[in-house]
Amino acid sequence: MDDTAAGRILRVDLGARSCVSEPIPDGWASFLGGKGLGARYLYDELTPGTDPLGPANVLLIAWGPLTGYLPGEQRLAVVTKSPLTGTFLDSYLGGSVPGALAGALPDHRGVLVCGRADEPVQLVVEDGEGRVETADCWGSETVATDEAFPDAAVACIGPAGEQRVRYATIAADGGDHHAGRGGAGAVLGSKRLKAIVARGEPPAGLDALRAAYEARFADDPVGRWQAASETLESVDFADEIGGLATRGWRQRQFEGADDIGIESAREAAVGRERADDAVPGGFRVETDAGESVPRGASQMTLGATLGIDEFDAVATLGATCDRLGLDVIGAGSAVAWAMLASRDGVIDRELPFGDADGARALLDEIVARETDLGDVLARGVAAAAETYGALEGIPTVKRMAVPGYDPRAAPSMALAYATSDRGACHRRARPVEREPLDAEAWSPDRIAAAVIEEQDTRAVLWSLVADDFLGAVLDDLGSEWLTAVGASAPDDLRRAGERIWTLCRLFNVREGFDRTDDELPTVFTRPADDGATDAVVDPAAFEAMLDAYYAARGWDGRGRPTRETLARLDLLDVVDGDTPIGGERG
């Protein structure tokens, strides 16, 4: 494999206001780009215990070898150490920024942001170079920041990132797109980096291959589903199987699901994002807080989880999060925690489920961080539970709030959440889409295999970096495309996915994470308030799933990759002396 095709990165030192192009180290081409390259840099650059909000943390904005060529939405990875969880964090940003950055920095695979500026700054990237400038937009919401650069693609933080809310996002295209979960926006806020401004034309070519894949995708069930519903149909599906987190996870179905789901979105839509694209985007709607593109996660968490059944009200809450730069799942979960705490008398505040106005006011309070409740909720629901003593409210894994799919309808999702590298995440693996529809119960071995296959597959796709949905027609995981662009790549892409996933685990193990952190939230071991007393995740069954998962991964009983596994994946030369190895003392 030829490592000369690995490319370069732009290293940005905010304290020194320097931007230096440097080659990606020899031997790193096998990590591709995006998630994989980010994992390699994060493991190499950080020492154990690095403060995520301190100047020593780094943040890599990484695209992949296929950026600009693949059909669908162009995406990039944002990789850093999470201020919410303390784990490895990768989040993904779509829209105009990935292509513009790749065009502005030819032969590069990413921008590595280091240090901390002494005042608010912005990074401008164009003509193969970068420069750090004083920022004039500090204090602005995401829409206003984007509008300040009409001739460029902009990725920025909103007030939430400036205030270091630990689930603050990095937004693009005026808040239409976000690198959402885990608080990458707070990391940029701590570094006083308001915006990345990119001026460049996306790479182009391979038109015939692109057209062939567009046609294949349009005829695929996933392509037809996306064209018809994007992710909004998730609300209807989750409700139908009894897996829609409702009223603070106390119910599993929502009587107002139809009012916030796909049919209501179609009625309210003023158009489609990327309407002329062969792979269309989401439904664009008007709200009291401006235009918004509601997604399944926003409707589930800001709607059903809060007990709000008015489409306009839910869309307005989503638009508010977009403007402020807040992850909708983190924000909705924080408000749901407060609603539960209000109901149970944990906090002295009137905030009933269904109160959209109260929810919107609390979002502003969280970002301002000027009240005790707002400040605590800005640190996440786990911090709120610890502060106020309500330990069994909104479920979390590794301090990240669980998304809206309830594992009591599909126990395999409990394993997917528990073993996600960045904390509770439904995007790394979604067995909930298959298990409830199967006539036979899934064994622990089958659940483990299903979760592992999806995790490894997405590790490859997010290293390329490819649109999630396009994976449905990338049967070879992108090998044909890599050959077409002449990119250096490993021969076995599925093994590469396992290798990348394992490196992320090594990072977390080095930070002190183990089996005790791959947890089953207590909420899921108890029946919901819907009368279905048998719909629970059995703790013993969960432990059997986790055992099967570790065995299939080649990790020891504490969840640490063994020396044999590292040798098989050619990671022995990567792992450092600070990282405990499975089966060995320490």
N, C-alpha and C positions, 0 to 999 in steps of 0.2 A: 504494500500500500504506500502510495506516494504522499508524504506529509507536506510537500511543498504547496499543495492545493488547499491547505487548512485555512489560509487567509491571515488577516491581521485584526487587531482590535485597537480602538482609540482609547488610551488611558487618560482620564481626566482627573487631575488633582485640583480640587476646588480651592483648597487653602493656598496653593501656589499659583492658581489660575493658569495652569499649564495643560496643554493637550498634546500628547505624544502618540504617534502611531507606532505600534510594535508588532512583530510577528507572533502569532499564536505558537506556543512552544512545540517543539518536535514531539511526536507521539500522541498529540491531542486530537488529531483529525478523526479518530474513531468515535469521538464524542459528538461529531457532526456539527452542531450549533444549538441554538435555543436552550432547552432544558439541560441537555447533556454537557454542552460547553459551559453553561452557567454552573452546573454542579462541580465540574472540574476546577473552574476558577475559584469558586467559593471555598471548596475544600483546601485549595492551595494557599489562598490569600488570608484566611482567618485562623486565629488560634482559638482553642476552646474557651468559652466564657466571654467572648467578645460581646460588648454591649451593642445590641441592635440599633440603638439610637445614639451611639457614640461615634466619633470621627473614624474609628478604626474599621467599622463595618464598611463593606463595599456593596455596590449594586450594579449588576451587569444587565444592560439592555441588549439582548441578543436576537438576531434573526438567523435564518438558516440558508443552506445552499440552494434552496428552491424558491426563495422569496422573489416574488414578481412573476414567476412562471406558472405556478399551480393555479388551477381554477379556484373559485371561492374567495372568501375574504382573506387578504394578506394579514399575517399575524406576526407578533414577536413575543419573546419571553422576557419577563422581568424577574431576575433571580437575586435574592439577598437573604440575609438572616432575618426572620420575622420578629418584629417587636411584640406581636400578639402571643406567639407560641414559643419563640426561642428555637424553632426548628428551621431546617431548610425550607425556603419558600420560592416557588415559581408561580407567577401569575401571567396572564396572557392578554395582550392588547391588540385590537384589530383596528380597522379603519385606514386612514391615509398615511399614518405615521410609519408603519413598517416599510412600505415601498419607498417612501421619501428618504428615510434614513439609509436604506440599502443603496439608493441612487446617489445620495449625497456623499457616501463613503464607499466608493468602488473598492473591491478586493478586501473589504472588511466584513467581519461577522458580528461585531458588537461594539458597544461603548461601555467601558468600565469606569464607574464613578467612584472616586475615592475622596477621603478627607472631608473637611467642612469649611465652607466659606465664612468670612467674617461679616458678611452682609448678604441680603437676598440677591441671588444671581440667576442668570439664565444661560443655558448652553446653546450656542448657535452652531449648526453643522451644515456646511455647504462646500462645494468644490473640493471635496476630499480632505477637508480640514475642519477643525473645531476651534471655537474661541469662547471664553467665559466672559460674560458682560454683567454689569449691574442690572438688576431686574426692576422694572417700573410697575409690575403688576402684583406685587406682594399685597395680599389682602383681597384680591379679586376672586370672584367665583370662576368656575371652569369656563363658562360660556364667554364671559368678558375677556378672560385671558386668551382664549382661542381667537376671538375677534380682533385682538390687538395685533395679530400677525396675519393679515388677509392673504399674503403671498406665500404662506408656508404651511406645512403640517406641524401641529403642535401637540405635544404630550405635556401635561401639567398637573400640578396638584391644586386643589381648592383649599378653602379655609380649614377643612378637616385635616389635611396634611400639614398645613402650617402649624396647627395646634397639636400635632402629633397624636391624633386619635388613632388608636392602634389597629383599626380596620379602615384606615384612609386609603383611597385608591390613587392611581395615576390615570388621568383621564385624557382622552383624545377626541378630536372633532367636537369640541364644545360639550363633552359629557355623553356623547352617543356611545362611546366605548370606554371600557375601564380594565386596567390590570387591578383586579378587585381584592381578593381575599388575602388576609394576613398582614396588611399594613405597609405595603411598599411605599405608599404615599407618605406615611409617617417617617420613613427612612429619608426620603428626599426632603421632607420638612426639617428634619434634624440637621441635614446638611445645608439647609437654606438654598436649595436648588428649586426654584419655582417652576421652570419650564425647560423643555428641550425643543428647540425650534429647528426643523429640518427643511432644507430646500434642495430637492433632487427629484429626478424622474425615475420611477421604478424600473428595474431591469425588465427587458422584454424579449420575446422570441419564443421559439418552439410552438408556434401558433397551431400547427396541424395536430401535434400531440395534445395540446390544451383543448382543442375542439373535440378531439376524440374522447377525452375524459369528461368533458362537459356533457356530451351526449350520453355517455355511460352513466354518469351521475343522475341526469334528468330521468333516466329510465329505471333507476334503482329505487326500491321502496323508501330508503332514507331520503333520497333526493325529492321524491314526490311528497313525502311527509313535510320536508323543510319548505318546499315551495308552497304548500297549502297552509302550514301552521307555524313554521319556525319552531321555537321552543315553547310557545304558549300552550300547546296541547298537553304539555306535561301536567298542567293543573287538572285537566279533565281526567287524564290517565291515573294520576295519583289518587284522585278522589274515588274513581271507579274501583280501584283495588283496595280501598281502605287504608291508603298510605299517605294521606295529605295532612301534614301537621297543622292542626287547627286549635285556635285559642290557647296558645302557649303549650302545645303538645298534649293538651288534656283530652283532645278528641282526634279521630283519624279520618273523619269526613266532614265536609263543609257544605251546609245547605245553600250557601251562596256561591258555590264553585262556578256555576254557569254564568253568573253575573260578572265574574272577573276573568273568565277563560277566553278561549279562542274566538267563540262566536261574538262575544262582546267587543273583542279587539277588532275584529273585521268590521263591525258596525261603526266603531269609533275612528278607524284609521283614515288618515288623510292621504296615505300613500305608503309605498314600501321603500325601505332603505335599499340602495342598490337595485332599484326597480328594473333597470335595463340590463342587469347582469344575468348571465346564464345560471348563476347560483344566487337567487334573490336573498335580500336581508330581511330584517324584522319589520313589523308594522309600526309606522310612525303616527303618533297621535298628538293632539293639542291638549294641554293641561293648564291649570291655573298658574303653574310654575314654569311654563314654556313647553316647547315641543319635547317629546320623549319617545324612546323606542323601548316599550316594556318587554321584558323577557319572562320566561317561565319562573325563574328564581325570584324575580321581583314580585310577581303576582302571588306566588305561593307564600313568601315570607312577609311581605307587606300587606297582603290580603288575608288569606286563610289563617295564618298564624296569629294575626292581630284581630281576627273576627270582623274584618271590614269587607262588606259585600257590594260596595259601589265602585264600578270600574273607574270612573273619573277620579274618585278619591284615592284609589290605590295607585293609579297612574301619576297623580300629582305627588304622592309620597315618593314614587320612583324618580320623578323629575327633580324633586328636592334633593334626593341623595346624589343625583347626577351633578347638580350645580355645586353642591358642597364638597363633592369628592369623597363620598362615603360608599363602602361596600353595602349593597342592599341586604345581603344576608346577615352581615354583622349588625347593621343598623336595625333591621326588623327584629332580630333576636334580642337586641338591647331593649327595644320598646316593649316587646312581648314579656321580657323579664320584669320590667316595671309594672306592666298590667297585672301580671300574676302577683307581684309583691304588693300592689295596691289592693287587690282582691283579698289577699290573705293577711292584710294588716301589717306587713313587714315594713312598708314605708307609709308615711302620713301624707298621702296624695290621692286625689280622686282621678283615676285613669282607668275607666272600664274598657273591656274588650269592645271593639267596634267604634271607638272614639277616634276618628280620623284627624280632627282638629287638634286633639291632645297629643296624638302621635307626632304630628308635624311640628308642634311647639317643642316637644321633647327632642326631636332631631336637632333643632337649632340650639337647644340648651346643651346637648352633648358636644356640639362643635365649639360652642363658646367656652365651655368648661369653667363657667363662672359660679355654678352651684355645686354643692356636694354631690347630689345625685348625678348631674351631668358629667362631672369630672370622673366619678367612679365608672359610669357606664362607658365613658370614652376609653377606658382600659379593658372593656369587654365584659361579657356576662359572667365569666368565671371570677373576675375581680369583684363584681357586684355581689355575687353569691357569698364570697369570702368576707366581704365587708359587712354585709347586712345579715349574714347567717342563714340565708335561704339556699341551702346547698343542693336541693333537688328540683330546681326550677327548669330552666332551659338547658337541654343537654349539650355538652361540649365533649370534644376529644382533643387532647393536647391544648386545651384552652380555646380552641376554635369552635364556634357555634355550629351545630349540626344543621345542614340544609333541610329543605322541606319534605324529603322522602322519609317516611316513618318505617324503621326496620321491623316494627311489629307486623307489617304486611309482607315483609320479605327479609328473614333473618340474615340472608347473605349480605344485605346492606350494612349490617352491624360490623361484619368483618371488613367490608370495603372502607367504612369510616375509620375503624380502629387502626388499620394498617396504612392508611394514606400518609405519605411522607410529610405533608404540610399541616396535618390536623384534619378534622372532619371535612371530607370533600366527596361530592357525588360525581365529579368529573373523571377521577382516576379510574373508577370502575362503577358500572351501573347494572349489577345483576338484577336489580329490582325490575328491570324491563323484561326479564325472562322468567325468573323463579316463580312469581305468583301465577303465571299462565301455564306452568308445567303440571301435568296430571300427577306426577310422582314427586314425593318429597326429595329434596336434594341432600345428599350425604355430606359430611364435613369435607371429604376429599374432593367431591365435585365442586363444592362452594369454593374451596381454596384454589382449585385449578381455574375456575371461571374468573375469580378476582385477579389472580396472577396474570392470566392471559391478557386481560384488559389493561392492567397496569403496565405491563411490558410493551404492549402495542402502543399505548398512548405516550410512553416514554420516547419511543422512536418518532412518532408523528409530531410531538412537541419539540423534538430536536431538529426536525427538518426545516422550518416550522410549518405545519399544514393545518388547514381548517379542520376542526374536529369532524364535521360531517363528511368531508371528502374521504376520510379513512374508510368509509364503506366500500369504495371502489379501488382502493390502493391495496389490492390483494398481495402484492409483493412488498408492501410497506414502503413504496417509493423507489425501489431499486431501478426501475426503468427510467425514472426521472433523473436520478443521480447519474446514471450512465449518460443520459442525453445532455446534461450540463457539464459533464466531465469532472464531476466532484469526486474528491477522495472520500471513500466510504468503506466500512467493513464489509466483508463478504457475507456475513450472516447478520442481517439487521435485527432479527428477533433476539439473538444473543446479545446484540448491542443494546437493545432495550432493557434486557435483564441486567446488563452490566451498569447501565446508567442508573437504573432503579436501586441497585445495590450500593452504588457510590453515594446516593442520597441517604440511604440508610446508614452508611458509615459516618456521614456527617452528623446525623442525629445521635448515633451511638456515642460518638466523640463528645457530644454536648451533654451526655448523661442519660439519654432516653433509652428505655428498655421495655420489657413486657408489661410492666406496671403502667406504662403510658399508652399502650395499645388497649384501650379500655372500653368497657361496655357501660354506657351511662345508665344509672339506676332507673331513670324514667322508662327505659325500654323493657325492664324486667317486671313492670307492673301494668295491669290492664288500663286502657284509656277509659274515660268516663262515657263510654258509648255502649256498655253492656256486653262487649265481646271479651269475656273474662279469660278465654283461652288464647287470645292474641297477645302473646308476650314473647320476648326473647329469653330463653332459658339460659341462665349463667353457665351451667355445666355444658350445654350444647355449644355455647359460644367458645368456651375454653377448648373444646374438641376441635372446633373450626380453626382456632388460633394455632393449636398444636399441628394440625394438618398443613396449615399455611407455612409455618416455620420449617417443617420437615421438607415440604416441596421446594422451598426457597434455598434449603441448605443452610439454615440458620440454627443456632442452638436454642435451648429451651427458654433463654432470656431474650431471644430475638436478635442475636448478634451473628452476623455472617461468620462462618467458620473459615479456617485457613484453607481447607480443601476447596471450598466454594470460591474464595478469592483467587486461588491458583487456577481453577477452571475458567474463571472470567478474566484472567490476566490483570488482576488488581493488586497483586502482592507488591508490585513496585510502586503502587500509588498510595497504599495505606501507610500512615505514619505511626510513630511510636506512642502517640497520645490516644490512639483509637483502640479500645478493647476488642480483641478478636474472639469469636465464639468458641466456647469449649476450653478456653484458657483462663488462667487466674487473672482477676482484675475486673 
